[in-house]
Amino acid sequence: QVQLVESGGGSVQAGGSLRLSCAAFGYTYCTYDMSWYRQAPGKEREFVSAIAGDGSTSYADSVKGRFTISQDNAKSTLFLQMDSLKPEDTAMYYCKSNSCEDWGQGTRVTVSS
């Protein structure tokens, strides 16, 4: 099991940037395969991006080219760099350990037009 704590959310105007962080506390093997998800008001939670143990990454089409997922070398912190933000990116953002099926509590992102 791993405890995941997100931070870095906030309010920003369209076109702006935010960098989300997800700190992991617990078994390090839980952080070898991680993802970001988001849930907008009234909508289902959706996949945003993932990073595998070998460093390979994947993105939802809606964020490709604007968001970048990464981890520190110790794999203790997961990041999501979000650039060129749009109002439709407004949501709660959650990190997930795919290996251990643990979720963080979320961090809110609000993008105004």
C-alpha atoms as a printed R data frame, in Angstrom:
    type eleno elety resid chain resno       x      y       z
1   ATOM     1    CA   GLN     A     1   0.000  0.000   0.000
2   ATOM     2    CA   VAL     A     2   1.024  3.600  -0.545
3   ATOM     3    CA   GLN     A     3  -0.318  6.944   0.632
4   ATOM     4    CA   LEU     A     4  -0.579  9.504  -2.158
5   ATOM     5    CA   VAL     A     5  -0.839 13.238  -1.496
6   ATOM     6    CA   GLU     A     6  -1.514 15.628  -4.380
7   ATOM     7    CA   SER     A     7  -0.723 19.339  -4.389
8   ATOM     8    CA   GLY     A     8  -0.260 22.187  -6.805
9   ATOM     9    CA   GLY     A     9  -3.826 22.782  -7.890
10  ATOM    10    CA   GLY     A    10  -5.308 26.238  -8.065
11  ATOM    11    CA   SER     A    11  -7.053 28.802 -10.213
12  ATOM    12    CA   VAL     A    12  -5.529 30.038 -13.442
13  ATOM    13    CA   GLN     A    13  -6.646 31.839 -16.577
14  ATOM    14    CA   ALA     A    14  -6.897 30.066 -19.901
15  ATOM    15    CA   GLY     A    15  -3.492 29.729 -21.495
16  ATOM    16    CA   GLY     A    16  -1.759 29.518 -18.147
17  ATOM    17    CA   SER     A    17   0.204 26.712 -16.537
18  ATOM    18    CA   LEU     A    18   0.152 24.654 -13.373
19  ATOM    19    CA   ARG     A    19   2.388 21.889 -12.062
20  ATOM    20    CA   LEU     A    20   0.745 19.193  -9.996
21  ATOM    21    CA   SER     A    21   2.705 16.999  -7.609
22  ATOM    22    CA   CYS     A    22   1.844 13.669  -6.018
23  ATOM    23    CA   ALA     A    23   4.019 12.625  -3.088
24  ATOM    24    CA   ALA     A    24   4.098  8.907  -2.285
25  ATOM    25    CA   PHE     A    25   4.591  7.452   1.186
26  ATOM    26    CA   GLY     A    26   4.898  3.701   1.515
27  ATOM    27    CA   TYR     A    27   6.136  0.803  -0.561
28  ATOM    28    CA   THR     A    28   8.219  2.094  -3.474
29  ATOM    29    CA   TYR     A    29   7.150 -0.745  -5.759
30  ATOM    30    CA   CYS     A    30   3.739  0.904  -5.690
31  ATOM    31    CA   THR     A    31   5.076  3.919  -7.562
32  ATOM    32    CA   TYR     A    32   6.595  2.159 -10.561
33  ATOM    33    CA   ASP     A    33   3.430  2.476 -12.606
34  ATOM    34    CA   MET     A    34   1.453  5.653 -11.942
35  ATOM    35    CA   SER     A    35  -1.349  7.640 -13.530
36  ATOM    36    CA   TRP     A    36  -3.183 10.928 -13.354
37  ATOM    37    CA   TYR     A    37  -6.966 11.028 -13.637
38  ATOM    38    CA   ARG     A    38  -9.425 13.885 -13.435
39  ATOM    39    CA   GLN     A    39 -13.084 14.333 -12.677
40  ATOM    40    CA   ALA     A    40 -15.020 17.385 -13.787
41  ATOM    41    CA   PRO     A    41 -18.245 18.392 -12.017
42  ATOM    42    CA   GLY     A    42 -21.084 16.132 -13.087
43  ATOM    43    CA   LYS     A    43 -18.817 13.871 -15.146
44  ATOM    44    CA   GLU     A    44 -17.125 10.533 -14.666
45  ATOM    45    CA   ARG     A    45 -13.494 10.247 -13.701
46  ATOM    46    CA   GLU     A    46 -11.306 10.045 -16.812
47  ATOM    47    CA   PHE     A    47  -7.756  9.055 -17.624
48  ATOM    48    CA   VAL     A    48  -5.282 11.886 -18.216
49  ATOM    49    CA   SER     A    49  -1.794 10.410 -18.358
50  ATOM    50    CA   ALA     A    50   0.355  7.503 -17.201
51  ATOM    51    CA   ILE     A    51   4.002  6.675 -16.711
52  ATOM    52    CA   ALA     A    52   5.354  3.130 -16.581
53  ATOM    53    CA   GLY     A    53   8.347  1.735 -14.741
54  ATOM    54    CA   ASP     A    54  10.480  1.956 -17.870
55  ATOM    55    CA   GLY     A    55   9.639  5.642 -18.216
56  ATOM    56    CA   SER     A    56   7.272  5.271 -21.137
57  ATOM    57    CA   THR     A    57   4.338  7.662 -21.073
58  ATOM    58    CA   SER     A    58   0.830  7.897 -22.453
59  ATOM    59    CA   TYR     A    59  -1.713 10.698 -22.661
60  ATOM    60    CA   ALA     A    60  -5.373 11.233 -23.337
61  ATOM    61    CA   ASP     A    61  -5.908 12.849 -26.721
62  ATOM    62    CA   SER     A    62  -7.447 15.882 -25.034
63  ATOM    63    CA   VAL     A    63  -4.182 16.768 -23.236
64  ATOM    64    CA   LYS     A    64  -1.554 15.445 -25.655
65  ATOM    65    CA   GLY     A    65   0.998 18.109 -26.466
66  ATOM    66    CA   ARG     A    66  -0.038 20.291 -23.515
67  ATOM    67    CA   PHE     A    67   0.550 18.091 -20.445
68  ATOM    68    CA   THR     A    68   3.743 16.298 -19.436
69  ATOM    69    CA   ILE     A    69   3.976 13.526 -16.847
70  ATOM    70    CA   SER     A    70   7.205 12.775 -15.017
71  ATOM    71    CA   GLN     A    71   8.689 11.320 -11.826
72  ATOM    72    CA   ASP     A    72  11.721 12.095  -9.730
73  ATOM    73    CA   ASN     A    73  14.570  9.600  -9.834
74  ATOM    74    CA   ALA     A    74  13.514  7.989  -6.557
75  ATOM    75    CA   LYS     A    75   9.980  7.560  -7.914
76  ATOM    76    CA   SER     A    76   8.719  9.151  -4.713
77  ATOM    77    CA   THR     A    77   7.018 12.077  -6.423
78  ATOM    78    CA   LEU     A    78   4.877 12.146  -9.543
79  ATOM    79    CA   PHE     A    79   4.399 15.355 -11.505
80  ATOM    80    CA   LEU     A    80   2.005 16.671 -14.108
81  ATOM    81    CA   GLN     A    81   3.092 19.814 -15.923
82  ATOM    82    CA   MET     A    82   0.017 21.395 -17.463
83  ATOM    83    CA   ASP     A    83   0.516 24.110 -20.078
84  ATOM    84    CA   SER     A    84  -1.877 25.957 -22.361
85  ATOM    85    CA   LEU     A    85  -4.696 25.244 -19.964
86  ATOM    86    CA   LYS     A    86  -8.274 25.445 -21.181
87  ATOM    87    CA   PRO     A    87 -11.537 25.927 -19.274
88  ATOM    88    CA   GLU     A    88 -12.413 22.309 -20.076
89  ATOM    89    CA   ASP     A    89  -9.403 21.207 -18.023
90  ATOM    90    CA   THR     A    90 -11.254 22.332 -14.900
91  ATOM    91    CA   ALA     A    91 -11.558 19.282 -12.628
92  ATOM    92    CA   MET     A    92 -10.320 17.494  -9.543
93  ATOM    93    CA   TYR     A    93  -7.061 15.797 -10.422
94  ATOM    94    CA   TYR     A    94  -6.104 12.514  -8.790
95  ATOM    95    CA   CYS     A    95  -2.948 10.457  -8.884
96  ATOM    96    CA   LYS     A    96  -3.179  6.697  -8.810
97  ATOM    97    CA   SER     A    97  -0.791  3.855  -8.137
98  ATOM    98    CA   ASN     A    98  -1.619  1.355 -10.857
99  ATOM    99    CA   SER     A    99   0.540 -1.267  -9.151
100 ATOM   100    CA   CYS     A   100  -1.248 -1.053  -5.804
101 ATOM   101    CA   GLU     A   101  -4.586  0.424  -6.829
102 ATOM   102    CA   ASP     A   102  -4.276  3.328  -4.383
103 ATOM   103    CA   TRP     A   103  -5.643  6.841  -5.013
104 ATOM   104    CA   GLY     A   104  -4.817 10.253  -3.643
105 ATOM   105    CA   GLN     A   105  -7.401 12.660  -2.268
106 ATOM   106    CA   GLY     A   106  -7.235 14.971  -5.275
107 ATOM   107    CA   THR     A   107  -6.283 18.559  -5.985
108 ATOM   108    CA   ARG     A   108  -8.627 21.038  -7.644
109 ATOM   109    CA   VAL     A   109  -7.786 22.846 -10.864
110 ATOM   110    CA   THR     A   110  -9.949 25.697 -12.103
111 ATOM   111    CA   VAL     A   111  -9.310 27.357 -15.447
112 ATOM   112    CA   SER     A   112 -11.218 30.521 -16.244
113 ATOM   113    CA   SER     A   113 -11.792 31.921 -19.709
